[in-house]
Amino acid sequence: MLHTSAFGLSSVAASWLLKRDGLLAEEAGIPVKPELEQKTYDLLPKQPHHNSKAKAMISMFMLGGPSQIDLFDPKPELIKHNGKSFTGDIKFDNPAQASREIMAPLWNFKPHGQCGMELSELVPHLGSIADDITLIRSMHTGANNHGPSNYALNTGKANSGRAVLGSWLTSALGSETQELPSYVALTDTRGLPLLGGENWSNGKLPSIYQGTVIRPVAPRIFNLDPPRHLKGDPQEEQLQLLSKLNQEYIREHPGENDLDARMQSYGLAARMQVAAREAFDISNESAATKKMYGIDQKVTRDYGTRCLIARRLVERGVRFVQIPCNGQVWDHHGSIKTALPQRCAEIDKPAAALVRDLKERGLLDSTIVHWGGEMGRLPVIQFRDGLTKRETVGRDHNTYGFSMWVAGGGFQKGYIHGQTDEFSHYAVDGIVHHYDWLATVLNQFGLDHKKLKFRVGPRDLRLVENPEARIATELLG
Protein backbone atom coordinates (compact mmCIF):
# COMPACT_ATOMS: atom_id res chain seq x y z
CA MET A 1 0.00 0.00 0.00
CA LEU A 2 2.81 2.41 0.88
CA HIS A 3 4.68 1.62 -2.35
CA THR A 4 1.56 2.09 -4.49
CA SER A 5 0.51 5.32 -2.85
CA ALA A 6 4.01 6.74 -2.92
CA PHE A 7 4.74 6.09 -6.58
CA GLY A 8 1.26 5.92 -8.10
CA LEU A 9 -0.52 8.66 -10.05
CA SER A 10 -3.29 8.89 -7.44
CA SER A 11 -1.03 10.62 -4.91
CA VAL A 12 0.23 13.04 -7.56
CA ALA A 13 -3.32 13.83 -8.63
CA ALA A 14 -4.45 14.35 -5.05
CA SER A 15 -1.60 16.77 -4.36
CA TRP A 16 -2.30 18.66 -7.59
CA LEU A 17 -6.02 18.98 -6.76
CA LEU A 18 -5.31 20.15 -3.23
CA LYS A 19 -2.79 22.70 -4.54
CA ARG A 20 -5.24 23.94 -7.20
CA ASP A 21 -7.95 24.49 -4.58
CA GLY A 22 -5.57 26.20 -2.16
CA LEU A 23 -6.01 23.52 0.48
CA LEU A 24 -2.37 22.60 1.00
CA ALA A 25 -1.12 24.11 4.23
CA GLU A 26 1.63 26.19 2.65
CA GLU A 27 -0.65 27.36 -0.18
CA ALA A 28 -3.48 28.44 2.12
CA GLY A 29 -1.16 30.18 4.58
CA ILE A 30 -2.10 27.69 7.29
CA PRO A 31 0.48 27.04 10.00
CA VAL A 32 1.75 23.47 9.82
CA LYS A 33 2.59 23.21 13.51
CA PRO A 34 -0.09 21.63 15.69
CA GLU A 35 -2.10 23.49 18.30
CA LEU A 36 -0.15 23.51 21.56
CA GLU A 37 -3.13 24.26 23.77
CA GLN A 38 -6.54 22.67 23.81
CA LYS A 39 -9.25 25.06 22.69
CA THR A 40 -12.19 25.59 25.00
CA TYR A 41 -15.54 27.17 24.20
CA ASP A 42 -17.90 28.95 26.53
CA LEU A 43 -20.66 31.56 26.65
CA LEU A 44 -18.86 34.13 28.77
CA PRO A 45 -19.16 37.71 27.45
CA LYS A 46 -16.56 38.56 24.80
CA GLN A 47 -15.39 41.84 23.33
CA PRO A 48 -16.55 42.75 19.80
CA HIS A 49 -14.21 43.94 17.06
CA HIS A 50 -15.38 47.54 17.45
CA ASN A 51 -17.96 49.61 19.30
CA SER A 52 -21.44 48.17 18.99
CA LYS A 53 -24.97 49.56 18.87
CA ALA A 54 -26.82 46.30 19.48
CA LYS A 55 -26.54 43.84 22.36
CA ALA A 56 -29.44 41.53 21.48
CA MET A 57 -31.67 40.58 18.55
CA ILE A 58 -35.22 39.28 18.20
CA SER A 59 -36.03 37.80 14.80
CA MET A 60 -39.67 37.24 13.84
CA PHE A 61 -39.22 35.01 10.82
CA MET A 62 -42.28 34.59 8.57
CA LEU A 63 -41.48 31.44 6.62
CA GLY A 64 -43.33 31.05 3.35
CA GLY A 65 -42.96 34.53 1.90
CA PRO A 66 -45.30 37.40 2.93
CA SER A 67 -46.63 39.23 -0.12
CA GLN A 68 -44.85 42.58 -0.30
CA ILE A 69 -47.35 43.60 -3.00
CA ASP A 70 -50.27 43.31 -0.59
CA LEU A 71 -48.50 44.53 2.56
CA PHE A 72 -45.53 46.86 2.07
CA ASP A 73 -44.89 47.90 -1.52
CA PRO A 74 -47.75 49.85 -3.18
CA LYS A 75 -47.56 50.10 -6.97
CA PRO A 76 -50.05 52.26 -8.92
CA GLU A 77 -49.10 50.47 -12.16
CA LEU A 78 -50.40 47.20 -10.78
CA ILE A 79 -53.78 48.80 -10.18
CA LYS A 80 -53.74 50.45 -13.59
CA HIS A 81 -52.97 47.18 -15.41
CA ASN A 82 -54.99 44.84 -13.19
CA GLY A 83 -56.26 41.87 -15.19
CA LYS A 84 -54.04 42.58 -18.19
CA SER A 85 -51.21 40.39 -19.43
CA PHE A 86 -47.75 41.00 -17.99
CA THR A 87 -45.29 41.51 -20.83
CA GLY A 88 -42.03 41.68 -18.87
CA ASP A 89 -39.62 38.98 -17.74
CA ILE A 90 -40.97 36.85 -14.88
CA LYS A 91 -39.04 34.39 -12.74
CA PHE A 92 -41.62 31.69 -12.05
CA ASP A 93 -40.90 29.00 -9.49
CA ASN A 94 -43.84 26.86 -10.63
CA PRO A 95 -44.45 27.40 -14.37
CA ALA A 96 -47.06 24.61 -14.45
CA GLN A 97 -49.51 26.73 -12.41
CA ALA A 98 -48.34 30.10 -13.68
CA SER A 99 -50.19 32.78 -15.56
CA ARG A 100 -49.31 36.25 -16.81
CA GLU A 101 -52.51 37.87 -15.59
CA ILE A 102 -51.61 40.85 -13.43
CA MET A 103 -53.23 40.92 -9.99
CA ALA A 104 -53.27 44.27 -8.23
CA PRO A 105 -53.02 44.49 -4.44
CA LEU A 106 -56.20 43.11 -2.91
CA TRP A 107 -56.12 45.64 -0.06
CA ASN A 108 -55.78 49.42 0.16
CA PHE A 109 -52.69 51.30 1.30
CA LYS A 110 -52.47 54.52 3.29
CA PRO A 111 -49.66 56.61 4.81
CA HIS A 112 -48.72 56.26 8.48
CA GLY A 113 -46.76 58.32 10.96
CA GLN A 114 -44.86 61.53 10.42
CA CYS A 115 -42.71 59.72 7.87
CA GLY A 116 -45.76 58.98 5.69
CA MET A 117 -44.88 55.30 5.26
CA GLU A 118 -47.48 53.64 3.02
CA LEU A 119 -48.67 50.33 4.43
CA SER A 120 -51.53 47.95 3.77
CA GLU A 121 -54.75 48.04 5.75
CA LEU A 122 -53.87 44.48 6.83
CA VAL A 123 -51.11 45.78 9.15
CA PRO A 124 -52.65 48.74 11.02
CA HIS A 125 -50.63 48.07 14.18
CA LEU A 126 -47.41 48.21 12.20
CA GLY A 127 -48.61 51.59 10.98
CA SER A 128 -48.71 52.77 14.59
CA ILE A 129 -44.92 52.25 14.90
CA ALA A 130 -44.00 53.41 11.38
CA ASP A 131 -41.84 56.20 12.79
CA ASP A 132 -39.72 53.63 14.68
CA ILE A 133 -38.88 51.22 11.84
CA THR A 134 -36.82 50.91 8.70
CA LEU A 135 -38.84 49.36 5.88
CA ILE A 136 -36.59 47.68 3.30
CA ARG A 137 -38.37 47.29 -0.06
CA SER A 138 -35.38 45.98 -2.02
CA MET A 139 -34.37 42.65 -0.48
CA HIS A 140 -32.86 40.06 -2.81
CA THR A 141 -31.61 36.49 -2.42
CA GLY A 142 -32.18 35.11 -5.93
CA ALA A 143 -32.65 31.58 -4.50
CA ASN A 144 -36.21 31.11 -5.67
CA ASN A 145 -37.46 28.45 -3.28
CA HIS A 146 -38.09 28.29 0.44
CA GLY A 147 -35.20 26.15 1.66
CA PRO A 148 -32.37 27.80 -0.32
CA SER A 149 -33.62 31.33 0.33
CA ASN A 150 -34.09 30.58 4.02
CA TYR A 151 -30.54 29.24 4.20
CA ALA A 152 -29.25 32.33 2.38
CA LEU A 153 -30.83 34.79 4.81
CA ASN A 154 -29.89 32.86 7.94
CA THR A 155 -26.57 31.22 7.10
CA GLY A 156 -25.13 33.38 4.31
CA LYS A 157 -25.34 30.79 1.53
CA ALA A 158 -28.21 28.91 -0.13
CA ASN A 159 -27.21 25.47 1.10
CA SER A 160 -27.69 23.40 4.24
CA GLY A 161 -25.25 22.40 6.95
CA ARG A 162 -24.09 25.91 7.88
CA ALA A 163 -24.37 27.77 11.17
CA VAL A 164 -27.14 30.35 11.46
CA LEU A 165 -26.78 34.00 12.48
CA GLY A 166 -27.78 33.38 16.10
CA SER A 167 -25.05 30.77 16.52
CA TRP A 168 -22.40 33.08 15.06
CA LEU A 169 -23.43 35.91 17.39
CA THR A 170 -23.26 33.74 20.49
CA SER A 171 -19.92 32.23 19.46
CA ALA A 172 -18.43 35.69 18.86
CA LEU A 173 -19.95 37.57 21.78
CA GLY A 174 -21.05 34.99 24.34
CA SER A 175 -23.95 35.85 26.58
CA GLU A 176 -24.70 38.50 29.16
CA THR A 177 -26.44 35.88 31.29
CA GLN A 178 -25.06 32.58 32.54
CA GLU A 179 -28.43 31.49 33.93
CA LEU A 180 -30.37 31.32 30.67
CA PRO A 181 -29.56 30.00 27.19
CA SER A 182 -27.81 32.61 25.06
CA TYR A 183 -29.81 31.67 21.95
CA VAL A 184 -33.48 30.71 22.21
CA ALA A 185 -36.09 29.58 19.67
CA LEU A 186 -39.71 30.13 20.74
CA THR A 187 -41.68 27.68 18.60
CA ASP A 188 -45.31 27.79 17.44
CA THR A 189 -48.04 25.79 19.17
CA ARG A 190 -48.98 24.32 15.76
CA GLY A 191 -45.57 22.86 14.99
CA LEU A 192 -42.00 23.55 13.93
CA PRO A 193 -41.07 25.77 10.98
CA LEU A 194 -40.01 24.42 7.61
CA LEU A 195 -36.55 22.77 7.90
CA GLY A 196 -37.09 22.25 11.63
CA GLY A 197 -33.90 22.36 13.67
CA GLU A 198 -31.85 23.71 10.76
CA ASN A 199 -33.33 27.11 11.61
CA TRP A 200 -31.29 27.21 14.83
CA SER A 201 -28.38 24.98 13.83
CA ASN A 202 -24.81 25.57 14.95
CA GLY A 203 -23.56 23.91 11.73
CA LYS A 204 -19.89 23.13 12.26
CA LEU A 205 -19.49 25.53 15.14
CA PRO A 206 -19.21 23.87 18.57
CA SER A 207 -22.50 22.46 19.83
CA ILE A 208 -22.67 24.93 22.69
CA TYR A 209 -23.68 27.62 20.19
CA GLN A 210 -26.81 25.95 18.82
CA GLY A 211 -30.20 27.43 19.64
CA THR A 212 -32.22 26.11 22.58
CA VAL A 213 -35.76 25.18 21.58
CA ILE A 214 -38.44 26.27 24.02
CA ARG A 215 -41.74 24.42 24.04
CA PRO A 216 -44.76 26.49 22.97
CA VAL A 217 -46.77 25.51 26.07
CA ALA A 218 -45.96 24.90 29.71
CA PRO A 219 -43.75 23.31 30.83
CA ARG A 220 -41.64 25.21 28.31
CA ILE A 221 -38.55 23.25 29.35
CA PHE A 222 -38.93 19.61 30.36
CA ASN A 223 -37.27 18.20 33.49
CA LEU A 224 -36.36 21.60 34.87
CA ASP A 225 -37.11 20.44 38.41
CA PRO A 226 -35.28 17.52 40.01
CA PRO A 227 -37.28 14.63 41.50
CA ARG A 228 -38.43 15.31 45.04
CA HIS A 229 -35.93 12.88 46.56
CA LEU A 230 -33.00 14.67 44.84
CA LYS A 231 -33.86 18.26 45.75
CA GLY A 232 -31.35 20.25 47.77
CA ASP A 233 -28.10 18.64 48.96
CA PRO A 234 -28.56 15.28 47.14
CA GLN A 235 -28.81 17.04 43.79
CA GLU A 236 -25.81 19.25 44.55
CA GLU A 237 -23.70 16.22 45.51
CA GLN A 238 -24.81 14.35 42.39
CA LEU A 239 -23.88 17.29 40.16
CA GLN A 240 -20.48 17.61 41.82
CA LEU A 241 -19.77 13.90 41.22
CA LEU A 242 -20.92 14.15 37.61
CA SER A 243 -18.73 17.19 37.04
CA LYS A 244 -15.71 15.40 38.53
CA LEU A 245 -16.22 12.35 36.28
CA ASN A 246 -16.72 14.52 33.20
CA GLN A 247 -13.61 16.57 33.92
CA GLU A 248 -11.54 13.41 34.27
CA TYR A 249 -12.87 12.10 30.98
CA ILE A 250 -12.27 15.33 29.08
CA ARG A 251 -8.66 15.42 30.29
CA GLU A 252 -8.17 11.95 28.86
CA HIS A 253 -9.98 12.80 25.60
CA PRO A 254 -9.05 16.41 24.71
CA GLY A 255 -10.80 18.15 21.86
CA GLU A 256 -14.20 16.49 22.24
CA ASN A 257 -16.25 19.64 21.78
CA ASP A 258 -19.61 17.87 21.92
CA LEU A 259 -18.81 16.50 25.37
CA ASP A 260 -17.60 19.89 26.54
CA ALA A 261 -20.82 21.46 25.27
CA ARG A 262 -22.90 18.80 27.03
CA MET A 263 -21.06 19.42 30.28
CA GLN A 264 -21.71 23.14 30.07
CA SER A 265 -25.35 22.42 29.24
CA TYR A 266 -25.69 20.43 32.47
CA GLY A 267 -24.28 23.35 34.40
CA LEU A 268 -26.63 25.75 32.65
CA ALA A 269 -29.59 23.46 33.37
CA ALA A 270 -28.82 23.57 37.07
CA ARG A 271 -28.66 27.36 37.06
CA MET A 272 -31.85 27.58 34.99
CA GLN A 273 -33.97 25.87 37.63
CA VAL A 274 -34.79 29.23 39.11
CA ALA A 275 -33.97 31.73 36.35
CA ALA A 276 -35.85 30.03 33.49
CA ARG A 277 -39.01 29.48 35.48
CA GLU A 278 -39.11 33.18 36.30
CA ALA A 279 -38.23 34.32 32.76
CA PHE A 280 -40.97 32.29 31.06
CA ASP A 281 -43.63 33.14 33.63
CA ILE A 282 -45.68 36.12 32.41
CA SER A 283 -48.23 35.98 35.24
CA ASN A 284 -46.73 39.02 36.95
CA GLU A 285 -46.93 41.17 33.82
CA SER A 286 -49.59 43.87 34.06
CA ALA A 287 -53.02 43.44 32.49
CA ALA A 288 -52.27 46.46 30.28
CA THR A 289 -49.08 44.86 28.96
CA LYS A 290 -50.83 41.56 28.20
CA LYS A 291 -53.61 43.43 26.41
CA MET A 292 -51.09 45.40 24.36
CA TYR A 293 -49.62 42.10 23.10
CA GLY A 294 -53.09 40.68 22.41
CA ILE A 295 -52.80 37.89 24.97
CA ASP A 296 -56.42 38.54 25.95
CA GLN A 297 -57.58 37.54 22.45
CA LYS A 298 -57.55 34.02 21.00
CA VAL A 299 -56.22 35.01 17.58
CA THR A 300 -53.16 36.79 18.97
CA ARG A 301 -52.62 34.88 22.22
CA ASP A 302 -49.91 32.48 21.05
CA TYR A 303 -47.77 34.95 19.13
CA GLY A 304 -48.37 37.67 21.69
CA THR A 305 -47.18 35.39 24.49
CA ARG A 306 -44.03 34.49 22.58
CA CYS A 307 -43.27 38.13 21.79
CA LEU A 308 -43.70 39.06 25.46
CA ILE A 309 -41.41 36.21 26.54
CA ALA A 310 -38.87 37.40 23.95
CA ARG A 311 -38.85 40.83 25.59
CA ARG A 312 -38.39 39.23 29.00
CA LEU A 313 -35.48 37.15 27.71
CA VAL A 314 -33.48 40.00 26.18
CA GLU A 315 -34.25 42.01 29.32
CA ARG A 316 -32.44 39.27 31.24
CA GLY A 317 -29.38 39.13 28.98
CA VAL A 318 -30.26 36.57 26.29
CA ARG A 319 -28.37 37.38 23.10
CA PHE A 320 -30.64 36.08 20.31
CA VAL A 321 -34.32 35.12 20.25
CA GLN A 322 -36.06 33.54 17.29
CA ILE A 323 -39.87 33.56 16.97
CA PRO A 324 -40.69 31.36 13.96
CA CYS A 325 -44.08 30.49 12.55
CA ASN A 326 -45.12 26.90 11.88
CA GLY A 327 -44.36 25.24 8.56
CA GLN A 328 -44.38 27.83 5.79
CA VAL A 329 -47.77 29.36 6.54
CA TRP A 330 -47.06 32.55 4.57
CA ASP A 331 -46.72 30.55 1.34
CA HIS A 332 -49.87 31.75 -0.39
CA HIS A 333 -49.93 30.06 -3.76
CA GLY A 334 -53.69 29.87 -3.39
CA SER A 335 -56.52 31.50 -1.43
CA ILE A 336 -54.40 34.55 -0.63
CA LYS A 337 -57.56 36.63 -0.27
CA THR A 338 -58.59 34.73 2.85
CA ALA A 339 -55.28 33.32 4.12
CA LEU A 340 -53.18 36.48 4.19
CA PRO A 341 -55.60 38.42 6.45
CA GLN A 342 -55.58 35.50 8.89
CA ARG A 343 -51.78 35.49 9.15
CA CYS A 344 -51.64 39.26 9.60
CA ALA A 345 -54.32 39.18 12.29
CA GLU A 346 -52.21 36.72 14.32
CA ILE A 347 -48.92 38.59 13.99
CA ASP A 348 -49.45 42.33 13.44
CA LYS A 349 -50.55 43.41 16.93
CA PRO A 350 -47.96 41.39 18.92
CA ALA A 351 -45.10 42.44 16.63
CA ALA A 352 -45.93 46.13 17.00
CA ALA A 353 -46.37 45.71 20.75
CA LEU A 354 -42.90 44.20 21.03
CA VAL A 355 -41.30 47.27 19.45
CA ARG A 356 -43.40 49.62 21.56
CA ASP A 357 -42.68 47.73 24.78
CA LEU A 358 -38.92 47.62 24.18
CA LYS A 359 -38.95 51.34 23.42
CA GLU A 360 -40.85 52.18 26.61
CA ARG A 361 -38.37 50.17 28.66
CA GLY A 362 -35.32 51.77 27.06
CA LEU A 363 -34.27 48.51 25.37
CA LEU A 364 -35.01 49.25 21.72
CA ASP A 365 -31.82 51.19 21.05
CA SER A 366 -29.74 48.13 22.00
CA THR A 367 -32.05 45.45 20.53
CA ILE A 368 -32.50 44.70 16.83
CA VAL A 369 -36.08 43.68 16.07
CA HIS A 370 -36.45 41.98 12.69
CA TRP A 371 -39.65 41.01 10.84
CA GLY A 372 -39.63 39.28 7.46
CA GLY A 373 -39.63 36.08 5.46
CA GLU A 374 -37.30 34.43 3.00
CA MET A 375 -39.10 35.81 -0.07
CA GLY A 376 -42.03 37.80 -1.41
CA ARG A 377 -44.60 37.11 -4.11
CA LEU A 378 -45.11 37.76 -7.84
CA PRO A 379 -47.39 40.42 -9.36
CA VAL A 380 -49.35 37.84 -11.41
CA ILE A 381 -51.97 35.24 -10.60
CA GLN A 382 -51.02 31.70 -9.76
CA PHE A 383 -53.80 29.16 -10.22
CA ARG A 384 -54.31 26.31 -7.79
CA ASP A 385 -55.49 22.98 -9.29
CA GLY A 386 -56.92 24.75 -12.32
CA LEU A 387 -59.34 26.89 -10.30
CA THR A 388 -59.89 30.30 -11.82
CA LYS A 389 -61.95 32.26 -9.28
CA ARG A 390 -60.13 35.19 -7.77
CA GLU A 391 -61.07 33.99 -4.26
CA THR A 392 -59.01 30.82 -4.72
CA VAL A 393 -55.90 32.06 -6.49
CA GLY A 394 -52.58 33.20 -5.07
CA ARG A 395 -49.09 34.36 -6.00
CA ASP A 396 -45.90 32.44 -6.78
CA HIS A 397 -42.47 32.97 -5.17
CA ASN A 398 -40.36 36.08 -5.69
CA THR A 399 -36.85 36.35 -4.22
CA TYR A 400 -35.68 39.08 -6.59
CA GLY A 401 -37.40 42.01 -4.88
CA PHE A 402 -39.25 41.71 -1.56
CA SER A 403 -39.74 43.58 1.70
CA MET A 404 -38.96 43.26 5.39
CA TRP A 405 -38.73 45.67 8.29
CA VAL A 406 -36.32 46.22 11.17
CA ALA A 407 -36.30 48.41 14.26
CA GLY A 408 -33.85 49.39 16.98
CA GLY A 409 -30.18 48.50 17.30
CA GLY A 410 -29.00 51.64 15.49
CA PHE A 411 -31.18 51.29 12.40
CA GLN A 412 -32.91 54.38 11.07
CA LYS A 413 -36.35 55.38 12.29
CA GLY A 414 -39.26 56.15 9.99
CA TYR A 415 -37.18 55.31 6.94
CA ILE A 416 -38.10 53.61 3.65
CA HIS A 417 -35.19 52.08 1.80
CA GLY A 418 -34.86 50.82 -1.74
CA GLN A 419 -37.26 50.33 -4.57
CA THR A 420 -38.58 47.59 -6.83
CA ASP A 421 -39.68 48.06 -10.43
CA GLU A 422 -43.14 49.41 -11.23
CA PHE A 423 -44.64 45.92 -10.82
CA SER A 424 -42.82 45.00 -7.58
CA HIS A 425 -40.90 42.09 -9.08
CA TYR A 426 -37.22 43.06 -9.26
CA ALA A 427 -35.32 45.24 -6.80
CA VAL A 428 -33.86 48.07 -8.88
CA ASP A 429 -32.58 50.66 -6.42
CA GLY A 430 -30.72 50.29 -3.14
CA ILE A 431 -30.60 46.52 -3.45
CA VAL A 432 -29.89 44.69 -0.17
CA HIS A 433 -28.62 41.17 -0.81
CA HIS A 434 -28.83 38.56 1.92
CA TYR A 435 -25.09 38.81 2.54
CA ASP A 436 -25.35 42.61 2.83
CA TRP A 437 -28.08 42.18 5.43
CA LEU A 438 -25.97 39.76 7.49
CA ALA A 439 -22.88 41.96 7.23
CA THR A 440 -24.94 44.92 8.42
CA VAL A 441 -26.38 43.06 11.41
CA LEU A 442 -22.92 41.88 12.42
CA ASN A 443 -21.66 45.45 12.16
CA GLN A 444 -24.34 46.64 14.58
CA PHE A 445 -23.11 44.05 17.07
CA GLY A 446 -19.58 45.40 16.67
CA LEU A 447 -18.40 42.53 14.48
CA ASP A 448 -16.45 42.78 11.23
CA HIS A 449 -17.87 40.21 8.80
CA LYS A 450 -14.42 39.86 7.20
CA LYS A 451 -12.79 39.01 10.53
CA LEU A 452 -15.52 36.78 11.94
CA LYS A 453 -14.40 33.22 11.28
CA PHE A 454 -14.02 29.80 12.84
CA ARG A 455 -11.31 27.29 11.95
CA VAL A 456 -12.44 23.73 11.14
CA GLY A 457 -9.60 21.52 9.93
CA PRO A 458 -7.70 23.32 7.17
CA ARG A 459 -10.40 25.90 6.45
CA ASP A 460 -11.94 29.00 7.99
CA LEU A 461 -15.72 29.04 8.18
CA ARG A 462 -17.46 32.40 7.77
CA LEU A 463 -21.04 33.57 7.98
CA VAL A 464 -20.48 36.07 5.16
CA GLU A 465 -18.28 34.64 2.42
CA ASN A 466 -19.29 36.72 -0.60
CA PRO A 467 -16.45 39.18 -1.35
CA GLU A 468 -19.02 41.70 -2.63
CA ALA A 469 -20.83 41.88 0.71
CA ARG A 470 -21.17 45.40 2.06
CA ILE A 471 -22.46 47.09 5.18
CA ALA A 472 -25.67 48.83 4.11
CA THR A 473 -24.81 52.07 5.91
CA GLU A 474 -27.82 53.84 4.40
CA LEU A 475 -30.03 51.74 6.71
CA LEU A 476 -28.27 52.98 9.81
CA GLY A 477 -29.03 55.98 11.93
Phi, psi and omega in degrees: 000317180295318180297315183295316182289330182285322187248000180276166179289336183298319181291324177296315180297317180299315180297319180296317180295317178297320179295317180300320183272005177069029183259351173291144186306312184290331180286322184272000181073026183266130179297136182281330185294145182287162175294132181272337181237143178290132179282141175235153183230137181212182181246022176293149180302140181232154181280137175284176179289327180209177181303140184246156172261324186253144174247337183214164179217139173240120182248115174264099188260120185260078184296135180125324176106081176301139182286108177295332181296323184263355184237315194232346193230077184292137182224107179303328181294330177294320177292318181298322185254017181306129179088347179275172181274133178281127185258354182275187180275125180241136175262091178283144169267329181232081182299333183296330180251012187278158168217171176249015180281119182292135175239114179292166174306139182272357180226157183278154176248152172208156182286151180225148174069178177293336180282345179072027182295123180277124181224158181289153176295348178285345182234060182295327180290325174298322177302329182288344178243020183305325182283358179251358187240160166255123177258116180263117182256012187226038177287151183205127169242325180076001177260095200275040169212166192299304183304302181302319181290323176297314176302315183302313184287332185257336183237354177097339179220155187274045177215159187279173174089002183256157179286143181273169182307313182301322179291320178297319181295317181288328178291325183278327189242348184068208184225150177273356175232141175251012181246356179223157176300145180282337185224119188233139173245119181261100190277162184282147178296338184269356177138176181282160176286165172309137182077359173050233186295347177294342179288341178229034184280143174274357180057236178261007171287160178305148187300336182298342184262006176284158180288148176263121182277129178254131181297147183285348178226162179289144353287129185288339172228121179291152171057033179288327180263140175286160173303154185304320185286351179253357183295148177081226185300318180302319179293318181298318179293321178297317180294322178296317178296316180298318179296319180297315180296318180295319180295322177296319182292319183291331176292327180276342182228069183296150175088003178275087187295326180296320178294317179300318179296319179296320178298316179292328178295322177297317179297318178297319181300320179296318180289333182286347186303329177259311188295317184291319180302319180289320184293322183272356182267110182263009186297333181272357175291148183292156178299325180293320179294314179299321179292321179300322179278352180081020181289342178277359181239139185301317187293331183250002188297312184295306183291325177297319178297316181294321178295320179294318177297322178300317177298317181296326181290312180292331176298333183257011171101006176291138187280316189218128179234128178253135176235085183276161170270178178270146177054233175222058193292352176265013184269081191264072172290332180221161176053038181295333183296328179258327186284319182297316176300326179295316180296316181296322180297327180285328193254324193302308183296311179298321181296316178294322179297323179299314179297315182296317182294314178300319180296315182295332181266005178075021183256348186292323182299332182253006181234123174277125176249119183244139175224123177169168177246189183273357181191176172242209183228165182274159182277005182242164182286137166249131180271149177245116178055035176079001180287143187243353181290141182299333180291342186250355185269170178215206181227145179278176183294151173211108178252011185260351176187099181219178189239152166205165179232158182214147180222156174073187175059025179091002175281155182298158179248136178062041187237135175250124183243139171079173183204143170261174177293180188294348178248010177058044176252304184252135170291129185237345182218135179062041185299133175245104176285163180302323181287332173293318179300312181295319178299323181290318177298314178302318180302319181292336175271005179083022183247136177271117184296340178279336181264338183286113183205164179217125184279125172233112183061231183271006187233154173263126173273145178222149172288316181249108183255339183293123182293344180271358181300140181226157171276120182282077185298335180293344177277347190261146180279000000 
